[in-house]
Amino acid sequence: MMEFIPLEAGTEVCRLADALYIDSFPEVERAPLPSLHSFALRDGVTYAAVCDGGFRGIIFTVEDDGLIFLLYLAIHPEHRGEGLGTAVLDLLSRKAEGRRIFLNAEPPDEGDDRGARIARIRFYRGNGFSDSGKVTTSDGQRYLLMHRGGYVSPEEAAEFYARTGVDRLFSPLPRRFG
C-alpha cells in the first residue's frame, strides 16, 4: 500500500530521498538542501518518502488556503514506468479532499531536454492536470502553470508563493535592490 512518510533528518530514507532529489532535478530548479529541510518543518509543508513496499520516490508539497502546490515529485529510476507517479498523484488527490493542486512544469519550447519536458507535460495532463496557458517566471526560469481540481491563476499562484514563503525558498541570501 502506497504511503507518504515524512522524512526525518539523519535517517537512511532521508539520505535516499536527498540523493534522488539531487539526481532528479537540475541545479537551477533545486532549493539548497539545508533550506529545503528547514522549510519542510513549517506547518502545511510535506517533504516525504513515497513508500510502497520500500522507498520508491519523493514528494514535496506546500498547502495553504485551499491550495496544494506540488513542488517536487520524483520516482526512483529503478521504479519508473511502473505506474507509481500516477499512483502518487491519485493519493495526493485523495488527500487533497477537494482542494486545488497546482504545479510548475518546464515549457517544452526551451532547453535541450525538450523531449523530456514534453513527456512530463503529457504525464501531468494524463493525470488530470490542465495547462493554464500561462507561463510564470521564478529566478529567471520560465514555468508552465498547471492545475488539477480547479483553475489557479498566475496571480493566485504568485500570492501563494509570497504568502507561504515558496518564493524565498530558492534564494537563501537576501536580495539586494538598487
Secondary structure, 3 states (H helix, E strand, C coil): CCEEEECCCCCHHHHHHHHHHHHHCCHHHCCCHHHHHHHCCCCCEEEEEEECCCEEEEEEEEEECCEEEEEEEEECHHHCCCCHHHHHHHHHHHHHCCCEEEEEECCCCCCCCHHHHHHHHHHHHHCCCEEEEEEEEECCEEEEEEEECCCCCHHHHHHHHHHHCHHHHCCCCCCCCC
